[in-house]
């Protein structure tokens, strides 16, 4: 992919950028991913959105990996709901919100974090860490960076971005899977979705080899995977498994808000003998999109039957799966609704399949 002003861009070198710490912030670049004319050059009014989103999510993922390598137990905050938020969550959100707002000042960004906890005096050391890491990529004071984080809001509009700066923070802290997820939603429809998975293996058949994937989809244009450091473009397609007993499924590692025992009963109904592939974050959408898993289940826990999902946890992943030929609904078979605010109030759980088995899986979900 070329520079929107013409010419090509040098690769985004995380090592080179790290070496410049304390000096002038490095220039922003976009990786030359070479998606191909059928995927990018035919874009209409959204072409700038694609370029900026790719740029932002790539830089944010470089920051997250740098933080992950250096992370200590003093690099996270426990929020009021007992969920952790890390230096990387804040840094990722600051970078993405800053770059989106620079080019699209009128667009709302509905994102998970704000700077309230970060600004507390007892968290000043963490704010210093966030500032330090962000300044490896963008120059700004602690106040600047806090304000970039607060470009986010919890109010949707006809056109807005949904951002999860780190989806799967517990996975991030464990050294497992996590994702940086960004989606553009227009009139309730996800039109663009990007998901960086820095720790996900590139080749589903060689999970012990190279890691770092970026999933990308434009409505009506297909779904793709590229290496997070450039190259390796693949057009994604879901599996063609037709027999439920031959299917494989994925689910969350954490049992919060989801019922893994119920998932097991569903698998038994379908005569599935393979164990589930448990994975943190929206990376599960990616492995369904590339045919590695046949479906993804997220049925609400029996202890929290009224739990409703957050839009930033599913917007990017849903278009990536759908554009690869998959089908995404809730457990009642209804399309995911992104028009009800931050919470998906009209939906109950999530089911993502290869499409072929969707109705069969929904039938198995019936109690």
Secondary structure, DSSP 8 states (H G I E B T S, - for coil): ---TTSS------HHHHHHTTTSS------------TTTTTT--TTHHHHHHHHHHHHHHHHHHHHHHHH--TTSEEE-TTS-EEEHHHHHHHHHHHHHHHHH-TT-EEEES--STTTTSGGGHHHHHHHHHHHTTTS---HHHHHHHHTTEES---SEEEEEEEEE-HHHHHHTS--EEEEEEEETTEEEEEEEEEEEEES-TT-TTS-EEEEEEEETTTEEEEEETTS---EE-------SGGG--EEE-SS-TTS-HHHHHHHHHHTT--S--EE--STHHHHHHHTTSSSEEEE---GGGTT---BGGGTHHHHHHHHHTT-EEE-TTS-----SSSSB-TT--SEEEE-STTHHHHHHHH--
